[in-house]
């Protein structure tokens, strides 16, 4: 199938490239199918809606930027995503891209969890956690005043 995308133009996808989100994403509950489109030569991946080319999120796997990042999924989420072991999971966080890019933040409070074998995903809202919705991707960068 061909889809129109926000950042990659027209892309041809196989059915195996589509990840289903049963409940959509918070604020985008009607968007149920997404594709993961890597941005070549970068650590960034686009979570692109299959239905709407304008619904696309820039994401990263968080561990390169936040090496101490840890989450624990509850049993209900593991059951919903059919997660049996850790290597079933790909974990991403959505970025808020800023200008200048050094001000970009990551939402560590609501990671995107994908069962890579079943091709199902969910954005999980973490509670009772020190993580917030805006963690600077480049914390050592300080704007000149």
CNS distance restraints for C-alpha pairs under 8 A (distance, minus, plus):
assign (resid   1 and name CA) (resid  12 and name CA) 5.60 0.50 0.50
assign (resid   1 and name CA) (resid  13 and name CA) 5.32 0.50 0.50
assign (resid   1 and name CA) (resid  14 and name CA) 6.30 0.50 0.50
assign (resid   1 and name CA) (resid  15 and name CA) 7.59 0.50 0.50
assign (resid   2 and name CA) (resid  10 and name CA) 6.52 0.50 0.50
assign (resid   2 and name CA) (resid  11 and name CA) 5.50 0.50 0.50
assign (resid   2 and name CA) (resid  12 and name CA) 4.29 0.50 0.50
assign (resid   2 and name CA) (resid  13 and name CA) 6.05 0.50 0.50
assign (resid   3 and name CA) (resid  10 and name CA) 5.64 0.50 0.50
assign (resid   3 and name CA) (resid  11 and name CA) 5.44 0.50 0.50
assign (resid   3 and name CA) (resid  12 and name CA) 6.43 0.50 0.50
assign (resid   3 and name CA) (resid  13 and name CA) 7.41 0.50 0.50
assign (resid   3 and name CA) (resid  50 and name CA) 6.24 0.50 0.50
assign (resid   3 and name CA) (resid  51 and name CA) 7.75 0.50 0.50
assign (resid   3 and name CA) (resid  53 and name CA) 7.72 0.50 0.50
assign (resid   4 and name CA) (resid   8 and name CA) 7.92 0.50 0.50
assign (resid   4 and name CA) (resid   9 and name CA) 5.74 0.50 0.50
assign (resid   4 and name CA) (resid  10 and name CA) 4.52 0.50 0.50
assign (resid   4 and name CA) (resid  11 and name CA) 6.41 0.50 0.50
assign (resid   4 and name CA) (resid  50 and name CA) 7.80 0.50 0.50
assign (resid   4 and name CA) (resid  52 and name CA) 7.78 0.50 0.50
assign (resid   4 and name CA) (resid  53 and name CA) 5.40 0.50 0.50
assign (resid   5 and name CA) (resid   9 and name CA) 5.10 0.50 0.50
assign (resid   5 and name CA) (resid  10 and name CA) 6.03 0.50 0.50
assign (resid   5 and name CA) (resid  11 and name CA) 7.08 0.50 0.50
assign (resid   5 and name CA) (resid  48 and name CA) 6.74 0.50 0.50
assign (resid   5 and name CA) (resid  49 and name CA) 7.88 0.50 0.50
assign (resid   5 and name CA) (resid  52 and name CA) 7.82 0.50 0.50
assign (resid   5 and name CA) (resid  53 and name CA) 4.44 0.50 0.50
assign (resid   5 and name CA) (resid  54 and name CA) 7.10 0.50 0.50
assign (resid   5 and name CA) (resid  56 and name CA) 7.79 0.50 0.50
assign (resid   6 and name CA) (resid  48 and name CA) 7.68 0.50 0.50
assign (resid   6 and name CA) (resid  53 and name CA) 5.16 0.50 0.50
assign (resid   6 and name CA) (resid  54 and name CA) 5.49 0.50 0.50
assign (resid   6 and name CA) (resid  55 and name CA) 7.45 0.50 0.50
assign (resid   6 and name CA) (resid  56 and name CA) 6.54 0.50 0.50
assign (resid  13 and name CA) (resid  17 and name CA) 6.03 0.50 0.50
assign (resid  13 and name CA) (resid  18 and name CA) 7.65 0.50 0.50
assign (resid  14 and name CA) (resid  18 and name CA) 7.40 0.50 0.50
assign (resid  16 and name CA) (resid 119 and name CA) 7.53 0.50 0.50
assign (resid  17 and name CA) (resid  35 and name CA) 6.01 0.50 0.50
assign (resid  17 and name CA) (resid  36 and name CA) 7.32 0.50 0.50
assign (resid  17 and name CA) (resid 119 and name CA) 7.91 0.50 0.50
assign (resid  18 and name CA) (resid  33 and name CA) 6.36 0.50 0.50
assign (resid  18 and name CA) (resid  34 and name CA) 5.64 0.50 0.50
assign (resid  18 and name CA) (resid  35 and name CA) 4.90 0.50 0.50
assign (resid  18 and name CA) (resid  36 and name CA) 7.62 0.50 0.50
assign (resid  18 and name CA) (resid  50 and name CA) 7.94 0.50 0.50
assign (resid  18 and name CA) (resid 119 and name CA) 6.77 0.50 0.50
assign (resid  19 and name CA) (resid  33 and name CA) 5.75 0.50 0.50
assign (resid  19 and name CA) (resid  34 and name CA) 5.26 0.50 0.50
assign (resid  19 and name CA) (resid  35 and name CA) 5.97 0.50 0.50
assign (resid  19 and name CA) (resid  36 and name CA) 7.80 0.50 0.50
assign (resid  19 and name CA) (resid 114 and name CA) 7.80 0.50 0.50
assign (resid  19 and name CA) (resid 119 and name CA) 4.64 0.50 0.50
assign (resid  19 and name CA) (resid 120 and name CA) 5.14 0.50 0.50
assign (resid  19 and name CA) (resid 121 and name CA) 6.44 0.50 0.50
assign (resid  20 and name CA) (resid  32 and name CA) 5.71 0.50 0.50
assign (resid  20 and name CA) (resid  33 and name CA) 4.66 0.50 0.50
assign (resid  20 and name CA) (resid  34 and name CA) 6.47 0.50 0.50
assign (resid  20 and name CA) (resid 119 and name CA) 6.34 0.50 0.50
assign (resid  20 and name CA) (resid 120 and name CA) 4.71 0.50 0.50
assign (resid  20 and name CA) (resid 121 and name CA) 6.07 0.50 0.50
assign (resid  21 and name CA) (resid  25 and name CA) 7.27 0.50 0.50
assign (resid  21 and name CA) (resid  31 and name CA) 7.80 0.50 0.50
assign (resid  21 and name CA) (resid  32 and name CA) 4.84 0.50 0.50
assign (resid  21 and name CA) (resid  33 and name CA) 6.06 0.50 0.50
assign (resid  21 and name CA) (resid  34 and name CA) 7.65 0.50 0.50
assign (resid  21 and name CA) (resid 120 and name CA) 5.92 0.50 0.50
assign (resid  21 and name CA) (resid 121 and name CA) 5.05 0.50 0.50
assign (resid  21 and name CA) (resid 122 and name CA) 5.69 0.50 0.50
assign (resid  22 and name CA) (resid  32 and name CA) 6.01 0.50 0.50
assign (resid  22 and name CA) (resid 120 and name CA) 7.80 0.50 0.50
assign (resid  22 and name CA) (resid 121 and name CA) 7.69 0.50 0.50
assign (resid  22 and name CA) (resid 122 and name CA) 7.59 0.50 0.50
assign (resid  23 and name CA) (resid  29 and name CA) 5.72 0.50 0.50
assign (resid  23 and name CA) (resid  30 and name CA) 7.75 0.50 0.50
assign (resid  23 and name CA) (resid  32 and name CA) 6.72 0.50 0.50
assign (resid  23 and name CA) (resid 122 and name CA) 7.58 0.50 0.50
assign (resid  24 and name CA) (resid  28 and name CA) 5.85 0.50 0.50
assign (resid  24 and name CA) (resid  29 and name CA) 4.06 0.50 0.50
assign (resid  24 and name CA) (resid  30 and name CA) 5.90 0.50 0.50
assign (resid  24 and name CA) (resid  31 and name CA) 5.07 0.50 0.50
assign (resid  24 and name CA) (resid  32 and name CA) 4.66 0.50 0.50
assign (resid  24 and name CA) (resid  33 and name CA) 7.73 0.50 0.50
assign (resid  24 and name CA) (resid 122 and name CA) 7.49 0.50 0.50
assign (resid  25 and name CA) (resid  29 and name CA) 5.26 0.50 0.50
assign (resid  25 and name CA) (resid  31 and name CA) 7.11 0.50 0.50
assign (resid  25 and name CA) (resid  32 and name CA) 7.87 0.50 0.50
assign (resid  25 and name CA) (resid 122 and name CA) 7.11 0.50 0.50
assign (resid  25 and name CA) (resid 123 and name CA) 6.09 0.50 0.50
assign (resid  26 and name CA) (resid 123 and name CA) 7.50 0.50 0.50
assign (resid  31 and name CA) (resid  49 and name CA) 6.55 0.50 0.50
assign (resid  31 and name CA) (resid  51 and name CA) 7.07 0.50 0.50
assign (resid  31 and name CA) (resid  52 and name CA) 7.91 0.50 0.50
assign (resid  32 and name CA) (resid  49 and name CA) 7.76 0.50 0.50
assign (resid  33 and name CA) (resid  49 and name CA) 5.97 0.50 0.50
assign (resid  33 and name CA) (resid  50 and name CA) 5.61 0.50 0.50
assign (resid  33 and name CA) (resid  51 and name CA) 7.29 0.50 0.50
assign (resid  34 and name CA) (resid  47 and name CA) 6.19 0.50 0.50
assign (resid  34 and name CA) (resid  48 and name CA) 5.20 0.50 0.50
assign (resid  34 and name CA) (resid  49 and name CA) 4.33 0.50 0.50
assign (resid  34 and name CA) (resid  50 and name CA) 5.16 0.50 0.50
assign (resid  35 and name CA) (resid  46 and name CA) 7.86 0.50 0.50
assign (resid  35 and name CA) (resid  47 and name CA) 5.81 0.50 0.50
assign (resid  35 and name CA) (resid  48 and name CA) 5.19 0.50 0.50
assign (resid  35 and name CA) (resid  49 and name CA) 6.48 0.50 0.50
assign (resid  35 and name CA) (resid  50 and name CA) 6.55 0.50 0.50
assign (resid  36 and name CA) (resid  45 and name CA) 6.42 0.50 0.50
assign (resid  36 and name CA) (resid  46 and name CA) 5.70 0.50 0.50
assign (resid  36 and name CA) (resid  47 and name CA) 4.94 0.50 0.50
assign (resid  36 and name CA) (resid  48 and name CA) 6.39 0.50 0.50
assign (resid  37 and name CA) (resid  45 and name CA) 5.54 0.50 0.50
assign (resid  37 and name CA) (resid  46 and name CA) 4.97 0.50 0.50
assign (resid  37 and name CA) (resid  47 and name CA) 6.52 0.50 0.50
assign (resid  37 and name CA) (resid  48 and name CA) 7.07 0.50 0.50
assign (resid  38 and name CA) (resid  42 and name CA) 7.98 0.50 0.50
assign (resid  38 and name CA) (resid  43 and name CA) 7.97 0.50 0.50
assign (resid  38 and name CA) (resid  44 and name CA) 6.21 0.50 0.50
assign (resid  38 and name CA) (resid  45 and name CA) 4.14 0.50 0.50
assign (resid  38 and name CA) (resid  46 and name CA) 6.03 0.50 0.50
assign (resid  39 and name CA) (resid  43 and name CA) 7.33 0.50 0.50
assign (resid  39 and name CA) (resid  44 and name CA) 5.60 0.50 0.50
assign (resid  39 and name CA) (resid  45 and name CA) 5.58 0.50 0.50
assign (resid  39 and name CA) (resid  46 and name CA) 7.15 0.50 0.50
assign (resid  43 and name CA) (resid  60 and name CA) 6.24 0.50 0.50
assign (resid  43 and name CA) (resid  61 and name CA) 7.64 0.50 0.50
assign (resid  44 and name CA) (resid  58 and name CA) 6.59 0.50 0.50
assign (resid  44 and name CA) (resid  59 and name CA) 5.69 0.50 0.50
assign (resid  44 and name CA) (resid  60 and name CA) 5.06 0.50 0.50
assign (resid  44 and name CA) (resid  61 and name CA) 7.92 0.50 0.50
assign (resid  45 and name CA) (resid  58 and name CA) 5.92 0.50 0.50
assign (resid  45 and name CA) (resid  59 and name CA) 5.18 0.50 0.50
assign (resid  45 and name CA) (resid  60 and name CA) 6.09 0.50 0.50
assign (resid  46 and name CA) (resid  56 and name CA) 6.32 0.50 0.50
assign (resid  46 and name CA) (resid  57 and name CA) 5.46 0.50 0.50
assign (resid  46 and name CA) (resid  58 and name CA) 4.72 0.50 0.50
assign (resid  46 and name CA) (resid  59 and name CA) 5.98 0.50 0.50
assign (resid  47 and name CA) (resid  56 and name CA) 5.44 0.50 0.50
assign (resid  47 and name CA) (resid  57 and name CA) 5.03 0.50 0.50
assign (resid  47 and name CA) (resid  58 and name CA) 6.48 0.50 0.50
assign (resid  47 and name CA) (resid  59 and name CA) 7.01 0.50 0.50
assign (resid  48 and name CA) (resid  53 and name CA) 7.12 0.50 0.50
assign (resid  48 and name CA) (resid  55 and name CA) 6.26 0.50 0.50
assign (resid  48 and name CA) (resid  56 and name CA) 4.32 0.50 0.50
assign (resid  48 and name CA) (resid  57 and name CA) 6.54 0.50 0.50
assign (resid  49 and name CA) (resid  53 and name CA) 6.31 0.50 0.50
assign (resid  49 and name CA) (resid  54 and name CA) 7.81 0.50 0.50
assign (resid  49 and name CA) (resid  55 and name CA) 5.50 0.50 0.50
assign (resid  49 and name CA) (resid  56 and name CA) 6.04 0.50 0.50
assign (resid  57 and name CA) (resid  94 and name CA) 6.42 0.50 0.50
assign (resid  57 and name CA) (resid  95 and name CA) 7.36 0.50 0.50
assign (resid  58 and name CA) (resid  94 and name CA) 5.88 0.50 0.50
assign (resid  58 and name CA) (resid  95 and name CA) 5.60 0.50 0.50
assign (resid  58 and name CA) (resid  96 and name CA) 7.66 0.50 0.50
assign (resid  58 and name CA) (resid  97 and name CA) 7.76 0.50 0.50
assign (resid  59 and name CA) (resid  92 and name CA) 6.04 0.50 0.50
assign (resid  59 and name CA) (resid  93 and name CA) 5.38 0.50 0.50
assign (resid  59 and name CA) (resid  94 and name CA) 4.41 0.50 0.50
assign (resid  59 and name CA) (resid  95 and name CA) 5.49 0.50 0.50
assign (resid  60 and name CA) (resid  92 and name CA) 5.35 0.50 0.50
assign (resid  60 and name CA) (resid  93 and name CA) 5.63 0.50 0.50
assign (resid  60 and name CA) (resid  94 and name CA) 6.81 0.50 0.50
assign (resid  60 and name CA) (resid  95 and name CA) 7.42 0.50 0.50
assign (resid  61 and name CA) (resid  90 and name CA) 7.96 0.50 0.50
assign (resid  61 and name CA) (resid  91 and name CA) 5.97 0.50 0.50
assign (resid  61 and name CA) (resid  92 and name CA) 4.46 0.50 0.50
assign (resid  61 and name CA) (resid  93 and name CA) 6.37 0.50 0.50
assign (resid  62 and name CA) (resid  66 and name CA) 5.63 0.50 0.50
assign (resid  62 and name CA) (resid  67 and name CA) 7.47 0.50 0.50
assign (resid  62 and name CA) (resid  69 and name CA) 7.19 0.50 0.50
assign (resid  62 and name CA) (resid  91 and name CA) 7.51 0.50 0.50
assign (resid  62 and name CA) (resid  92 and name CA) 6.12 0.50 0.50
assign (resid  62 and name CA) (resid  93 and name CA) 6.17 0.50 0.50
assign (resid  63 and name CA) (resid  67 and name CA) 4.55 0.50 0.50
assign (resid  63 and name CA) (resid  68 and name CA) 7.22 0.50 0.50
assign (resid  63 and name CA) (resid  69 and name CA) 6.42 0.50 0.50
assign (resid  65 and name CA) (resid 137 and name CA) 6.54 0.50 0.50
assign (resid  73 and name CA) (resid  77 and name CA) 6.26 0.50 0.50
assign (resid  73 and name CA) (resid  78 and name CA) 6.53 0.50 0.50
assign (resid  74 and name CA) (resid  78 and name CA) 6.41 0.50 0.50
assign (resid  75 and name CA) (resid  79 and name CA) 6.03 0.50 0.50
assign (resid  76 and name CA) (resid  80 and name CA) 6.02 0.50 0.50
assign (resid  77 and name CA) (resid  81 and name CA) 6.06 0.50 0.50
assign (resid  78 and name CA) (resid  82 and name CA) 5.71 0.50 0.50
assign (resid  78 and name CA) (resid  83 and name CA) 4.88 0.50 0.50
assign (resid  78 and name CA) (resid  84 and name CA) 7.38 0.50 0.50
assign (resid  79 and name CA) (resid  83 and name CA) 6.38 0.50 0.50
assign (resid  81 and name CA) (resid 114 and name CA) 7.52 0.50 0.50
assign (resid  81 and name CA) (resid 115 and name CA) 6.18 0.50 0.50
assign (resid  81 and name CA) (resid 118 and name CA) 7.88 0.50 0.50
assign (resid  81 and name CA) (resid 120 and name CA) 6.19 0.50 0.50
assign (resid  81 and name CA) (resid 121 and name CA) 6.53 0.50 0.50
assign (resid  81 and name CA) (resid 122 and name CA) 7.67 0.50 0.50
assign (resid  82 and name CA) (resid 115 and name CA) 7.27 0.50 0.50
assign (resid  82 and name CA) (resid 118 and name CA) 7.50 0.50 0.50
assign (resid  83 and name CA) (resid  88 and name CA) 6.05 0.50 0.50
assign (resid  83 and name CA) (resid  89 and name CA) 7.22 0.50 0.50
assign (resid  83 and name CA) (resid 115 and name CA) 6.48 0.50 0.50
assign (resid  84 and name CA) (resid  88 and name CA) 6.90 0.50 0.50
assign (resid  85 and name CA) (resid  89 and name CA) 7.75 0.50 0.50
assign (resid  88 and name CA) (resid 114 and name CA) 8.00 0.50 0.50
assign (resid  88 and name CA) (resid 115 and name CA) 5.27 0.50 0.50
assign (resid  88 and name CA) (resid 116 and name CA) 5.72 0.50 0.50
assign (resid  88 and name CA) (resid 117 and name CA) 6.26 0.50 0.50
assign (resid  89 and name CA) (resid 113 and name CA) 6.62 0.50 0.50
assign (resid  89 and name CA) (resid 114 and name CA) 5.53 0.50 0.50
assign (resid  89 and name CA) (resid 115 and name CA) 4.78 0.50 0.50
assign (resid  89 and name CA) (resid 116 and name CA) 5.91 0.50 0.50
assign (resid  90 and name CA) (resid 113 and name CA) 6.04 0.50 0.50
assign (resid  90 and name CA) (resid 114 and name CA) 5.17 0.50 0.50
assign (resid  90 and name CA) (resid 115 and name CA) 6.48 0.50 0.50
assign (resid  90 and name CA) (resid 116 and name CA) 6.36 0.50 0.50
assign (resid  91 and name CA) (resid 111 and name CA) 6.74 0.50 0.50
assign (resid  91 and name CA) (resid 112 and name CA) 5.86 0.50 0.50
assign (resid  91 and name CA) (resid 113 and name CA) 4.88 0.50 0.50
assign (resid  91 and name CA) (resid 114 and name CA) 6.43 0.50 0.50
assign (resid  92 and name CA) (resid 111 and name CA) 5.71 0.50 0.50
assign (resid  92 and name CA) (resid 112 and name CA) 5.06 0.50 0.50
assign (resid  92 and name CA) (resid 113 and name CA) 6.59 0.50 0.50
assign (resid  93 and name CA) (resid 106 and name CA) 6.26 0.50 0.50
assign (resid  93 and name CA) (resid 107 and name CA) 5.79 0.50 0.50
assign (resid  93 and name CA) (resid 108 and name CA) 6.13 0.50 0.50
assign (resid  93 and name CA) (resid 110 and name CA) 7.06 0.50 0.50
assign (resid  93 and name CA) (resid 111 and name CA) 4.71 0.50 0.50
assign (resid  93 and name CA) (resid 112 and name CA) 5.86 0.50 0.50
assign (resid  94 and name CA) (resid 106 and name CA) 5.84 0.50 0.50
assign (resid  94 and name CA) (resid 107 and name CA) 5.59 0.50 0.50
assign (resid  94 and name CA) (resid 108 and name CA) 7.98 0.50 0.50
assign (resid  94 and name CA) (resid 111 and name CA) 7.08 0.50 0.50
assign (resid  94 and name CA) (resid 112 and name CA) 7.51 0.50 0.50
assign (resid  95 and name CA) (resid 104 and name CA) 6.84 0.50 0.50
assign (resid  95 and name CA) (resid 105 and name CA) 5.60 0.50 0.50
assign (resid  95 and name CA) (resid 106 and name CA) 4.45 0.50 0.50
assign (resid  95 and name CA) (resid 107 and name CA) 6.25 0.50 0.50
assign (resid  96 and name CA) (resid 104 and name CA) 5.70 0.50 0.50
assign (resid  96 and name CA) (resid 105 and name CA) 5.26 0.50 0.50
assign (resid  96 and name CA) (resid 106 and name CA) 6.31 0.50 0.50
assign (resid  96 and name CA) (resid 107 and name CA) 7.78 0.50 0.50
assign (resid  96 and name CA) (resid 134 and name CA) 7.95 0.50 0.50
assign (resid  97 and name CA) (resid 101 and name CA) 6.44 0.50 0.50
assign (resid  97 and name CA) (resid 103 and name CA) 7.56 0.50 0.50
assign (resid  97 and name CA) (resid 104 and name CA) 4.65 0.50 0.50
assign (resid  97 and name CA) (resid 105 and name CA) 6.69 0.50 0.50
assign (resid  98 and name CA) (resid 102 and name CA) 7.34 0.50 0.50
assign (resid  98 and name CA) (resid 103 and name CA) 5.43 0.50 0.50
assign (resid  98 and name CA) (resid 104 and name CA) 4.70 0.50 0.50
assign (resid  98 and name CA) (resid 105 and name CA) 7.64 0.50 0.50
assign (resid  99 and name CA) (resid 103 and name CA) 6.58 0.50 0.50
assign (resid  99 and name CA) (resid 104 and name CA) 7.53 0.50 0.50
assign (resid 100 and name CA) (resid 104 and name CA) 7.68 0.50 0.50
assign (resid 102 and name CA) (resid 137 and name CA) 7.31 0.50 0.50
assign (resid 102 and name CA) (resid 138 and name CA) 5.90 0.50 0.50
assign (resid 102 and name CA) (resid 141 and name CA) 6.69 0.50 0.50
assign (resid 103 and name CA) (resid 136 and name CA) 6.54 0.50 0.50
assign (resid 103 and name CA) (resid 137 and name CA) 7.34 0.50 0.50
assign (resid 103 and name CA) (resid 138 and name CA) 7.10 0.50 0.50
assign (resid 104 and name CA) (resid 136 and name CA) 6.05 0.50 0.50
assign (resid 104 and name CA) (resid 137 and name CA) 5.83 0.50 0.50
assign (resid 104 and name CA) (resid 138 and name CA) 7.46 0.50 0.50
assign (resid 105 and name CA) (resid 134 and name CA) 5.12 0.50 0.50
assign (resid 105 and name CA) (resid 135 and name CA) 5.01 0.50 0.50
assign (resid 105 and name CA) (resid 136 and name CA) 4.30 0.50 0.50
assign (resid 105 and name CA) (resid 137 and name CA) 5.22 0.50 0.50
assign (resid 106 and name CA) (resid 133 and name CA) 6.70 0.50 0.50
assign (resid 106 and name CA) (resid 134 and name CA) 5.40 0.50 0.50
assign (resid 106 and name CA) (resid 135 and name CA) 5.09 0.50 0.50
assign (resid 106 and name CA) (resid 136 and name CA) 6.33 0.50 0.50
assign (resid 106 and name CA) (resid 137 and name CA) 6.23 0.50 0.50
assign (resid 107 and name CA) (resid 111 and name CA) 6.98 0.50 0.50
assign (resid 107 and name CA) (resid 132 and name CA) 6.43 0.50 0.50
assign (resid 107 and name CA) (resid 133 and name CA) 4.03 0.50 0.50
assign (resid 107 and name CA) (resid 134 and name CA) 5.24 0.50 0.50
assign (resid 107 and name CA) (resid 135 and name CA) 6.45 0.50 0.50
assign (resid 108 and name CA) (resid 131 and name CA) 5.48 0.50 0.50
assign (resid 108 and name CA) (resid 132 and name CA) 5.84 0.50 0.50
assign (resid 108 and name CA) (resid 133 and name CA) 5.80 0.50 0.50
assign (resid 108 and name CA) (resid 134 and name CA) 7.27 0.50 0.50
assign (resid 108 and name CA) (resid 135 and name CA) 6.96 0.50 0.50
assign (resid 109 and name CA) (resid 125 and name CA) 6.10 0.50 0.50
assign (resid 109 and name CA) (resid 126 and name CA) 5.39 0.50 0.50
assign (resid 109 and name CA) (resid 127 and name CA) 7.79 0.50 0.50
assign (resid 109 and name CA) (resid 129 and name CA) 7.56 0.50 0.50
assign (resid 109 and name CA) (resid 131 and name CA) 4.95 0.50 0.50
assign (resid 109 and name CA) (resid 132 and name CA) 4.92 0.50 0.50
assign (resid 109 and name CA) (resid 133 and name CA) 5.33 0.50 0.50
assign (resid 110 and name CA) (resid 123 and name CA) 6.05 0.50 0.50
assign (resid 110 and name CA) (resid 124 and name CA) 5.18 0.50 0.50
assign (resid 110 and name CA) (resid 125 and name CA) 4.44 0.50 0.50
assign (resid 110 and name CA) (resid 126 and name CA) 5.98 0.50 0.50
assign (resid 110 and name CA) (resid 133 and name CA) 7.12 0.50 0.50
assign (resid 111 and name CA) (resid 123 and name CA) 5.63 0.50 0.50
assign (resid 111 and name CA) (resid 124 and name CA) 5.65 0.50 0.50
assign (resid 111 and name CA) (resid 125 and name CA) 7.13 0.50 0.50
assign (resid 112 and name CA) (resid 121 and name CA) 7.00 0.50 0.50
assign (resid 112 and name CA) (resid 122 and name CA) 5.76 0.50 0.50
assign (resid 112 and name CA) (resid 123 and name CA) 4.24 0.50 0.50
assign (resid 112 and name CA) (resid 124 and name CA) 6.27 0.50 0.50
assign (resid 113 and name CA) (resid 121 and name CA) 5.48 0.50 0.50
assign (resid 113 and name CA) (resid 122 and name CA) 5.44 0.50 0.50
assign (resid 113 and name CA) (resid 123 and name CA) 6.10 0.50 0.50
assign (resid 113 and name CA) (resid 124 and name CA) 6.99 0.50 0.50
assign (resid 114 and name CA) (resid 119 and name CA) 6.79 0.50 0.50
assign (resid 114 and name CA) (resid 120 and name CA) 5.73 0.50 0.50
assign (resid 114 and name CA) (resid 121 and name CA) 4.11 0.50 0.50
assign (resid 114 and name CA) (resid 122 and name CA) 6.56 0.50 0.50
assign (resid 115 and name CA) (resid 119 and name CA) 5.58 0.50 0.50
assign (resid 115 and name CA) (resid 120 and name CA) 5.45 0.50 0.50
assign (resid 115 and name CA) (resid 121 and name CA) 6.13 0.50 0.50
assign (resid 116 and name CA) (resid 120 and name CA) 7.25 0.50 0.50
assign (resid 131 and name CA) (resid 135 and name CA) 7.96 0.50 0.50
